[in-house]
Amino acid sequence: MPPTDILALLQGTDRRTIGRADEVAAIVSGNPRLFPELITGLWSPDRLVRMRSADAAEKVTRHHPELLAEHKKELLGLVSEAQEPELRWHLAAMIPRLQLDTRERKLAVSGLNRYLEDRSSIVKTFALKGLADLARYHPNIQPGVIEILRTSMKIGAPAMKARSRKLLLELDHA
């Protein structure tokens, strides 16, 4: 399948559905050479293609996080630029899968902290999860993340309270 067909499969008109993102994720998982084309979809002029590319890329990298490595710089930049909630929550899930140096980790944490101010409680909840995932691999940020989780348990939306409680238990700081 030519790479351009991957993005064509992600087109559509109904923003409320993931369209064929699962099918694309399966295709790319079976042929990882197509992953760069999927990543280019994150910058598509078509909002649905951006959203569905993010969904498919996030699903592929659950089992193949190494595919993100060559796109690290672009993804860290996109964390700051992304406006759509659907794109933001998938980025919040993918960013902790990257191998980050100190500067990159600061960028990632800063971006995820900004997501905590998003209007969408889904974005906020994924940002909490992303921060907790980063804290697992970077103990020096754990105290700050634990404080964020404790605060979210008190004043967050119900989904944020529940997720924060679970994440604190996973970090063993309930």
N, C-alpha and C positions, 0 to 999 in steps of 0.2 A: 504494500500500500504506500503510495507516495506520501511524504510528510504533509503536504498541503491538504490531503484528505482528512488528516487528523483534525485540523481546525474546522474544516467544513462540517464534520460530524457534530461539532459543538455549537453550530449556529441554531437559531430558532427564534421564536417570538414570545414564548411564555417564561417570564422571569421567575415564576413560582416553581419551576421544575428544574431538575438537573439535566434534563435532556438525555443525551447519550454519553454523559461523563463517565459512567461506570464502564460502558463498552470501550471508550477511549482508554481508560485506565488499564483495562485488561489487555488491549492491543499494545500499549506502550510497555507494560510489564513484561510482555512476551517478546518485545523488540525494543530494548532500552536505547538503541540508536535514535529512536524517534523522540526521546525525551527533550532534547534541545528545541525541537519544533513546538512541543507542548508548552515549554517555558516561554517561547516567543508569544504565545497566545495571551500571556498575562499583560501584554501591552497592546493587544488588539484594539482597534477603534470601536469594535463591537462589544458593548458591555456584557452581553450574554456569553460571548466567547471568552472574555477575560474571567468571568465568574466560573464558567465551566472548566476552563483550563486550570484554574486554581484548584477546583474540586478534584479533577483528575490527577493533577500533579501531587496533591496532598495524599491521595489514596495510593498512588504508585510509590511514593517515598516512605510510606509506613513500613514497607518491606525492603525498599532499596534506597535508604537515605543517602548513600554514596553518590547517587545521581545528582544531588543538589550541589555537590562540591564545586564544580566548574561554573556554577551560576551564583556563587555566594555574594559577590560584589553587587550584582544586579538586584538580587533579592533583598539585601540589606538596604539598598537605595529605595526599593519599592515599598518597604515597610513605612518609610516616611512619606512617600508620595500617594499611596493607595487611599482612595476615598470611599469606594464601595464597601459596605459591611461584609458582603460575601467574600470579597478578595481579602479583606483584613483578617477575617477569622481563619481562613486557610493559611495565610502567611504566619499567623500566630502559632499555628500547629507545626508548620514546616521549619521555621527559624531555629528552634532548639535542636533540630536534627543536623545542623551545620557544625563543623569543627571551627570554633571561633577563638581568635586571639583576644587579648585584653581590650584593644580598641574596638574590635568588631563586637565583642560582647557588650561593651558600653553602648554601642549603637543599637544593638538588639534590645537591650533592657530599656533604653530610652524610648524606642519605638513602641514596645509593648506597654510601657507605662502610659504613653499617650493614648493607646487603645483603651485604657481603663476610663478615659474621659469620653469615649464614643457614646452616641445615643443608644446604640444597640446593646442590649444585655447579652446577646450571643457573642458579640465581639469582646465585650468585657470579660465574659466567662472564659473564652478561648485565650485571652491575654493572661488571665490568672494562671491557666494551665501552662501556657508557654513560659511564663516566669518561673513557675515551680519546676518545670522540666529543666530550664537553664540552671536553676539553683542546685539540682541534683548533681550536675556535672561541674559546677563552679561554686564550691562551698563558700567562697568569699562573698557571694551575693545573697547567701541564705538568710542572714539576719534581716536585711531589707525586705526580701520577699515574704518572709514569715510575718513581718509587721503588716505588709499589704494584705496578706491573707486574713490575718486577725481582724483588721479594720473592715475588710469586705464581709466577714462573718457577721459583723455588727450592723453595718449600714448599707450593705449591698442589696440588690434585688434578690428575690428568693432563689433563683438559679445560682447567683453568685455566692450566696450564703452557703448553699448546699455544696457547691464545688469547692469553696474555700475550706469547709470543714473536712471534706474528703482529702484535699491536697495537703492540709496540715497533718492529717493522720499518715499520709504516705511519706511526708518529710519527717515524721516522727516528732512533731512539735505541737500536738493538740493541746 
